[in-house]
Amino acid sequence: MTLNSKRTPLLHTACERISEHEIDEVLSEFDNNPREAIRNLLYDLDVLAQDRDHAVSFGFVRGTVWHRKALKSS
């Protein structure tokens, strides 16, 4: 299965909005080191996800009551 076959219409549209120039800018920001660029993009996504967790009320989501699972410590 290719990446193209896995895309939903919304994701496909979002991917089309990202230009080659924007990709080149991200790579150049990290001295053309793709691993460092990916690491920093994943970090940014994690920060955004954590911010969402703090900013969103999870008591009532899309018509159903949502119960947050307790984090398991190992």
C-alpha positions in Angstrom: 0.0 0.0 0.0 1.5 3.4 -1.0 1.2 6.6 0.9 -1.1 8.0 -1.7 -3.6 5.1 -1.2 -3.7 5.7 2.5 -4.6 9.4 2.3 -8.0 10.6 3.2 -9.4 13.5 1.1 -8.7 16.0 3.9 -5.1 14.8 4.3 -4.5 14.7 0.6 -5.7 18.3 0.3 -3.4 19.3 3.2 -0.4 17.6 1.5 -1.1 19.4 -1.7 -0.9 22.8 0.1 2.7 22.1 1.2 5.0 23.3 -1.5 8.5 22.0 -2.4 9.8 25.4 -1.5 8.4 25.1 2.1 10.0 21.6 2.4 13.3 23.0 1.2 13.1 25.9 3.8 12.6 23.4 6.6 15.5 21.3 5.5 17.8 24.4 5.1 16.8 25.5 8.6 18.4 22.3 9.9 21.5 22.4 7.5 19.9 19.9 5.1 19.9 17.2 7.8 16.6 15.4 7.3 16.8 13.5 10.6 17.2 16.7 12.6 14.3 18.3 10.7 12.1 15.4 11.4 13.1 15.3 15.0 12.2 19.0 15.4 8.9 18.7 13.5 7.9 15.7 15.8 8.9 17.8 18.8 6.7 20.6 17.6 3.8 18.2 17.0 4.2 16.9 20.6 4.2 20.4 22.0 1.0 21.2 20.1 -0.6 17.9 21.3 0.3 18.7 24.9 -1.1 22.2 24.5 -4.4 20.7 23.1 -4.6 18.4 26.1 -4.4 21.4 28.4 -6.7 23.6 26.4 -9.6 21.3 25.6 -12.2 20.1 28.0 -12.6 16.4 27.6 -15.9 16.1 29.6 -18.1 16.1 26.5 -16.7 15.5 23.1 -18.9 15.1 19.9 -22.0 14.1 21.7 -20.5 11.4 23.9 -19.0 11.5 27.4 -15.3 10.9 27.1 -13.3 9.4 30.0 -9.6 9.9 30.0 -7.6 6.8 30.7 -5.1 7.0 33.5 -1.5 6.9 32.4 0.2 3.7 33.3 3.7 4.1 34.8 6.2 1.4 34.2 
